[in-house]
């Protein structure tokens, strides 16, 4: 091993350790914190030589820098890139669907008006005068179009809740039905009215009124298919999370698999607790500790070196097999007593949690008591000396920060709550005059997923895995998966059974009772 050579390149000091055959490790120490550029690893040479870049610098370079709140791993970069690509495709499909919907809506609403205006533009001198009944139909058309406009806006032009993998079948069928309906009306209008230049303008107005009435009935059909059909519960779905086995049950109506998956995800964010991978590492650590504690000793000494073929090599092979059998037997014996270790570990953990919780409750109650004193004193101060809730939260937070941090570490929730979110929640509780128990409820009891910041629950994309087509309806025994980055949701469908009820009449006069008294009583 040669002595390390230290060279200064710009504002960075590079310490390069050279070996006889190849460079093993290169440690790059940055002396300037604000520098964002890194020089490539330098092969050992004299200061006068030009630094050359190692071919494997991405694998053999270790960058020692300060800690950063915004750090990304290679997996995060790949995930972000994939999410951006998927989001571009979803946005294009969303805007394309919205454009088609707007074009179809304009065609529907402009068609009745075109039916009324075209005769006045093409053959105005041949039209018959419009009487009182005809003018009354104008008012009818105007109000019906207004009602249809509001109904279509309320039913269809709502913010999209999610991007589904396939087209919504009923909505696509309704769009095709409306398009065919309008085209057929235009064909009839062109053949019977435009070609012949019909002079009966009242008949033309009634034709436009019939079109608007038919569109209103189609909208009623859309309400039945899109909204009312799924209200009656028909299936009971069991949703289980693959990491910790948390399970919920929901009742759903006649829905397709993709629509049922969307309804389940909406319930998931409100009902399931946040996924905490740190709680699942205890069993893995315990198993690794059991295997790491096993050692095999050879009391007879090492076997002498032997050629590739010979009795010595066979003896070494037999020793390896015997050691493997000894390891398996020892692991089996330790597995028999591992339940005692698990019991005492859980008991110790519960004791530590209760201890940390008691300290946290006392610290928070003392801090809130101090806030009450500050509020009573602030009423006597000048308006310029009064603190707002944010300043009050920052003033009392250090008194409870240590106890809260230890409790969160003990319960493995430290990654779910940042200091900024805790201070915001504390300021919110102070603003609304909430009690210490109300403040601690968010940390003592794991809440729903939406309670935490978006960084801990937001998933850009869920993957729906199903053997059946996602546009087909739910059936008894259907199973599908909702796959996220860290876990899966396994959904099992059961049909709600048919319930047969019978009636049994009880005569009110039959409710008569007799009091029986014993002749002998106990002394």
Secondary structure, DSSP 8 states (H G I E B T S, - for coil): ----EEEEETTEEEEE---SSS---EEEE-S-TT-------B-S--TTS---B-TTHHHHEEEE----SS---HHHHHHHHHHHHHHHHHHHHHHHHHHHHHHHHHHHHHHHHHHHHHHHHH-GGG-----HHHHHHHHHHHHHHHHHHHHHHHHTSS------SS--HHHHHHHHHHHHHHHHHHHHHIIIIITTT---HHHHHHHHHHHHHHHHHHHHHHHIIIIITTTS--EEEEEEETTT--EEEEEE-S-BHHHHHHHHHHHHHHHSB---GGGGHHHHHHHHHHHHT-----TT-------SSSHHHHHHHHHHHHHHHHHHHHHHHHHHTHHHHHHHHHHHHHHHHHHHHHHHHHHHHHHHHHHHHHHHHHTTS-GGG---HHHHHHHHHHHHHHHHHHHHHHTT-TTT--HHHHHHHHHHHHHTT--HHHHHHHHHS--BGGGS-HHHH--S--EEEESS-TTSB--TT-EEEEE-SS-EEEEEEEE------------GGG--------S----
